[in-house]
Amino acid sequence: MNERIELLQRAFKQAHNLNAEHVQSIPVVEAFKDQMVWDGVIEIFAVANHPVARVGYGWAYEENGEKRYATVLGVPPINSLDALRTFVASLGRKNGSQKR
């Protein structure tokens, strides 16, 4: 298992108090108004013991030169792209129009 997956699993435990088992890696390129806003990988995890979510999404990103890890539970109707789009939009509001 690679380090990114292990760090994301720790992030799921810390943020949601859930164990997460890696299922799949999905490369994603997301554009908005003809500008690339995301070019990365979303990791899909199976999560157990949550009342609603059976899946979680995680990814690594850089902020202020520091590597960070985001985790989102897949509570219907949330899917991986919805989670990423919401996250990218929140970064845009927080940091202006910086690309991630």
MDAnalysis code that builds the backbone (N, CA, C; Angstrom):
import MDAnalysis as mda
import numpy as np

u = mda.Universe.empty(300, n_residues=100, atom_resindex=np.repeat(np.arange(100), 3), trajectory=True)
u.add_TopologyAttr("name", ["N", "CA", "C"] * 100)
u.add_TopologyAttr("resid", np.arange(1, 101))
u.add_TopologyAttr("resname", ["MET", "ASN", "GLU", "ARG", "ILE", "GLU", "LEU", "LEU", "GLN", "ARG", "ALA", "PHE", "LYS", "GLN", "ALA", "HIS", "ASN", "LEU", "ASN", "ALA", "GLU", "HIS", "VAL", "GLN", "SER", "ILE", "PRO", "VAL", "VAL", "GLU", "ALA", "PHE", "LYS", "ASP", "GLN", "MET", "VAL", "TRP", "ASP", "GLY", "VAL", "ILE", "GLU", "ILE", "PHE", "ALA", "VAL", "ALA", "ASN", "HIS", "PRO", "VAL", "ALA", "ARG", "VAL", "GLY", "TYR", "GLY", "TRP", "ALA", "TYR", "GLU", "GLU", "ASN", "GLY", "GLU", "LYS", "ARG", "TYR", "ALA", "THR", "VAL", "LEU", "GLY", "VAL", "PRO", "PRO", "ILE", "ASN", "SER", "LEU", "ASP", "ALA", "LEU", "ARG", "THR", "PHE", "VAL", "ALA", "SER", "LEU", "GLY", "ARG", "LYS", "ASN", "GLY", "SER", "GLN", "LYS", "ARG"])
u.atoms.positions = np.array([
    [0.852, -1.172, 0.000],
    [0.000, 0.000, 0.000],
    [0.902, 1.241, 0.000],
    [0.492, 2.262, -0.743],
    [1.360, 3.439, -0.796],
    [1.061, 4.407, 0.352],
    [1.980, 5.325, 0.541],
    [1.900, 6.254, 1.666],
    [0.661, 7.145, 1.592],
    [0.285, 7.613, 0.385],
    [-0.895, 8.472, 0.242],
    [-2.156, 7.762, 0.741],
    [-2.303, 6.492, 0.398],
    [-3.478, 5.721, 0.833],
    [-3.484, 5.602, 2.352],
    [-2.326, 5.287, 2.931],
    [-2.243, 5.156, 4.391],
    [-2.569, 6.476, 5.085],
    [-2.076, 7.583, 4.547],
    [-2.366, 8.885, 5.146],
    [-3.838, 9.250, 5.017],
    [-4.449, 8.892, 3.903],
    [-5.884, 9.134, 3.748],
    [-6.689, 8.261, 4.711],
    [-6.270, 7.027, 4.920],
    [-6.957, 6.167, 5.881],
    [-6.886, 6.773, 7.288],
    [-5.730, 7.304, 7.639],
    [-5.594, 7.984, 8.941],
    [-6.501, 9.208, 9.007],
    [-6.599, 9.933, 7.887],
    [-7.464, 11.116, 7.845],
    [-8.924, 10.731, 8.048],
    [-9.369, 9.610, 7.466],
    [-10.744, 9.135, 7.688],
    [-10.960, 8.801, 9.157],
    [-9.978, 8.173, 9.765],
    [-10.090, 7.809, 11.180],
    [-10.165, 9.063, 12.040],
    [-9.315, 10.027, 11.750],
    [-9.270, 11.250, 12.541],
    [-10.526, 12.108, 12.334],
    [-10.933, 12.293, 11.089],
    [-12.051, 13.200, 10.792],
    [-13.418, 12.582, 11.068],
    [-13.545, 11.276, 10.828],
    [-14.871, 10.649, 10.884],
    [-14.949, 9.476, 11.858],
    [-13.811, 9.129, 12.477],
    [-13.718, 7.983, 13.370],
    [-14.189, 6.689, 12.686],
    [-13.764, 6.537, 11.429],
    [-14.133, 5.362, 10.638],
    [-12.892, 4.711, 10.041],
    [-12.910, 3.396, 9.977],
    [-11.888, 2.677, 9.232],
    [-12.279, 2.715, 7.763],
    [-11.293, 2.893, 6.905],
    [-11.542, 3.009, 5.468],
    [-10.650, 2.022, 4.725],
    [-11.258, 1.226, 3.864],
    [-10.524, 0.259, 3.057],
    [-10.473, 0.755, 1.615],
    [-9.265, 0.889, 1.085],
    [-9.105, 1.414, -0.269],
    [-9.711, 0.467, -1.288],
    [-10.471, 1.039, -2.216],
    [-11.153, 0.257, -3.247],
    [-10.623, 0.579, -4.634],
    [-10.430, 1.872, -4.919],
    [-10.131, 2.266, -6.295],
    [-9.515, 3.663, -6.330],
    [-8.702, 3.904, -7.340],
    [-8.144, 5.228, -7.618],
    [-8.703, 5.715, -8.946],
    [-9.200, 6.945, -8.976],
    [-9.794, 7.493, -10.196],
    [-9.103, 8.807, -10.545],
    [-8.399, 8.855, -11.694],
    [-7.829, 10.129, -12.120],
    [-8.948, 11.068, -12.574],
    [-8.862, 12.328, -12.164],
    [-9.901, 13.307, -12.484],
    [-9.255, 14.599, -12.960],
    [-9.757, 15.102, -14.072],
    [-9.398, 16.437, -14.551],
    [-10.699, 17.216, -14.582],
    [-10.738, 18.306, -13.834],
    [-11.953, 19.107, -13.719],
    [-11.658, 20.515, -14.229],
    [-12.511, 20.998, -15.132],
    [-12.344, 22.339, -15.691],
    [-13.590, 23.166, -15.401],
    [-13.383, 24.470, -15.332],
    [-14.476, 25.417, -15.149],
    [-14.182, 26.630, -16.014],
    [-15.117, 26.966, -16.881],
    [-14.951, 28.098, -17.804],
    [-13.622, 27.996, -18.550],
    [-13.371, 26.844, -19.119],
    [-12.184, 26.575, -19.935],
    [-10.865, 26.693, -19.176],
    [-10.900, 26.662, -17.861],
    [-9.681, 26.656, -17.062],
    [-9.644, 25.393, -16.215],
    [-8.489, 24.720, -16.205],
    [-8.340, 23.535, -15.374],
    [-8.261, 23.965, -13.912],
    [-9.116, 23.393, -13.081],
    [-9.105, 23.708, -11.659],
    [-8.627, 22.530, -10.821],
    [-8.598, 21.357, -11.429],
    [-8.130, 20.175, -10.696],
    [-7.585, 19.159, -11.679],
    [-6.447, 18.617, -11.366],
    [-5.859, 17.515, -12.118],
    [-5.199, 16.620, -11.084],
    [-5.902, 15.585, -10.670],
    [-5.403, 14.736, -9.601],
    [-6.125, 13.412, -9.551],
    [-5.997, 12.751, -8.426],
    [-6.576, 11.426, -8.239],
    [-7.493, 11.459, -7.027],
    [-8.694, 10.930, -7.210],
    [-9.619, 10.728, -6.098],
    [-9.520, 9.256, -5.704],
    [-9.334, 9.029, -4.423],
    [-9.281, 7.661, -3.903],
    [-10.653, 7.309, -3.341],
    [-11.120, 6.132, -3.698],
    [-12.415, 5.644, -3.232],
    [-12.154, 4.622, -2.121],
    [-12.884, 4.757, -1.019],
    [-12.735, 3.871, 0.128],
    [-14.085, 3.291, 0.525],
    [-14.079, 2.048, 0.968],
    [-15.256, 1.461, 1.606],
    [-15.159, 1.814, 3.082],
    [-16.255, 2.302, 3.660],
    [-16.282, 2.609, 5.082],
    [-17.361, 1.766, 5.751],
    [-17.100, 1.408, 6.988],
    [-18.049, 0.570, 7.729],
    [-18.479, 1.301, 8.996],
    [-19.585, 0.861, 9.530],
    [-20.091, 1.351, 10.819],
    [-20.525, 2.818, 10.793],
    [-20.930, 3.288, 9.637],
    [-21.540, 4.619, 9.553],
    [-23.029, 4.404, 9.280],
    [-23.913, 5.178, 9.893],
    [-25.346, 4.928, 9.718],
    [-25.864, 5.100, 8.295],
    [-25.180, 5.905, 7.468],
    [-25.667, 6.153, 6.110],
    [-24.608, 5.863, 5.047],
    [-23.414, 6.356, 5.232],
    [-22.361, 6.252, 4.210],
    [-21.777, 4.839, 4.163],
    [-21.550, 4.361, 2.962],
    [-20.872, 3.083, 2.742],
    [-19.568, 3.291, 1.986],
    [-19.375, 4.524, 1.522],
    [-18.203, 4.862, 0.731],
    [-17.683, 6.228, 1.187],
    [-16.388, 6.421, 0.991],
    [-15.777, 7.708, 1.283],
    [-14.823, 8.073, 0.159],
    [-14.577, 9.351, -0.004],
    [-13.699, 9.849, -1.048],
    [-12.579, 10.640, -0.392],
    [-11.383, 10.483, -0.911],
    [-10.259, 11.207, -0.355],
    [-9.276, 11.594, -1.432],
    [-8.539, 12.674, -1.176],
    [-7.520, 13.111, -2.117],
    [-6.502, 13.958, -1.377],
    [-5.340, 14.028, -1.970],
    [-4.273, 14.880, -1.453],
    [-4.272, 16.179, -2.242],
    [-3.901, 17.252, -1.589],
    [-3.766, 18.536, -2.262],
    [-2.697, 19.338, -1.528],
    [-2.275, 20.408, -2.141],
    [-1.257, 21.256, -1.535],
    [-1.850, 22.618, -1.217],
    [-1.539, 23.105, -0.020],
    [-1.998, 24.421, 0.393],
    [-0.856, 25.102, 1.130],
    [-0.497, 26.285, 0.662],
    [0.611, 27.040, 1.253],
    [1.884, 26.206, 1.329],
    [2.138, 25.418, 0.281],
    [3.341, 24.615, 0.211],
    [3.326, 23.377, 1.094],
    [2.192, 23.077, 1.692],
    [2.074, 21.935, 2.599],
    [1.089, 20.911, 2.041],
    [1.440, 19.637, 2.111],
    [0.560, 18.560, 1.653],
    [-0.553, 18.361, 2.675],
    [-1.782, 18.316, 2.182],
    [-2.955, 18.102, 3.040],
    [-3.811, 16.996, 2.440],
    [-4.742, 16.492, 3.253],
    [-5.586, 15.384, 2.826],
    [-7.042, 15.709, 3.136],
    [-7.889, 15.572, 2.132],
    [-9.314, 15.837, 2.284],
    [-10.068, 14.516, 2.252],
    [-11.089, 14.408, 3.106],
    [-11.953, 13.235, 3.110],
    [-13.400, 13.693, 3.148],
    [-14.242, 12.998, 2.390],
    [-15.670, 13.299, 2.336],
    [-16.422, 11.986, 2.350],
    [-17.439, 11.900, 3.177],
    [-18.274, 10.701, 3.197],
    [-19.285, 10.756, 2.064],
    [-19.503, 9.613, 1.445],
    [-20.453, 9.515, 0.343],
    [-21.861, 9.303, 0.852],
    [-22.440, 10.348, 1.423],
    [-23.814, 10.290, 1.896],
    [-24.703, 10.686, 0.727],
    [-25.584, 9.791, 0.280],
    [-26.402, 10.092, -0.896],
    [-27.068, 11.453, -0.789],
    [-27.056, 12.219, -1.858],
    [-26.676, 11.890, -3.230],
    [-25.227, 12.238, -3.579],
    [-24.354, 12.455, -2.613],
    [-22.971, 12.846, -2.878],
    [-22.208, 11.724, -3.573],
    [-21.506, 12.075, -4.660],
    [-20.596, 11.140, -5.318],
    [-19.216, 11.792, -5.381],
    [-18.267, 11.116, -5.980],
    [-16.885, 11.597, -5.957],
    [-16.724, 12.960, -6.622],
    [-17.364, 13.164, -7.763],
    [-17.225, 14.460, -8.436],
    [-17.924, 15.572, -7.673],
    [-19.072, 15.279, -7.065],
    [-19.740, 16.285, -6.241],
    [-18.840, 16.708, -5.087],
    [-18.218, 15.729, -4.442],
    [-17.333, 16.010, -3.314],
    [-16.166, 16.880, -3.763],
    [-15.543, 16.517, -4.871],
    [-14.401, 17.280, -5.370],
    [-14.812, 18.685, -5.786],
    [-15.919, 18.810, -6.506],
    [-16.362, 20.126, -6.972],
    [-16.658, 21.055, -5.798],
    [-17.287, 20.540, -4.771],
    [-17.570, 21.350, -3.592],
    [-16.283, 21.785, -2.922],
    [-15.347, 20.874, -2.826],
    [-14.057, 21.176, -2.209],
    [-13.300, 22.234, -3.011],
    [-13.218, 22.049, -4.321],
    [-12.499, 23.001, -5.171],
    [-13.154, 24.374, -5.098],
    [-14.479, 24.410, -5.090],
    [-15.186, 25.690, -4.989],
    [-14.871, 26.370, -3.657],
    [-14.795, 25.587, -2.583],
    [-14.494, 26.186, -1.283],
    [-13.078, 26.742, -1.259],
    [-12.138, 26.080, -1.905],
    [-10.780, 26.609, -1.991],
    [-10.751, 27.897, -2.792],
    [-11.525, 27.933, -3.871],
    [-11.582, 29.132, -4.689],
    [-12.102, 30.317, -3.906],
    [-13.132, 30.092, -3.103],
    [-13.665, 31.177, -2.273],
    [-12.657, 31.584, -1.203],
    [-11.939, 30.615, -0.667],
    [-10.982, 30.881, 0.407],
    [-9.735, 31.582, -0.098],
    [-9.241, 31.160, -1.284],
    [-7.938, 31.630, -1.764],
    [-8.022, 32.469, -3.031],
    [-9.165, 32.972, -3.386],
    [-9.285, 33.691, -4.643],
    [-9.446, 32.702, -5.772],
    [-8.761, 32.897, -6.866],
    [-8.944, 32.019, -8.022],
    [-7.716, 31.146, -8.269],
    [-7.008, 30.752, -7.202],
    [-5.836, 29.891, -7.364],
    [-6.248, 28.520, -7.862],
    [-5.409, 27.945, -8.701],
    [-5.644, 26.585, -9.207],
    [-5.159, 25.588, -8.190],
    [-5.797, 24.441, -8.153],
    [-5.388, 23.314, -7.301],
    [-5.121, 22.139, -8.181],
])
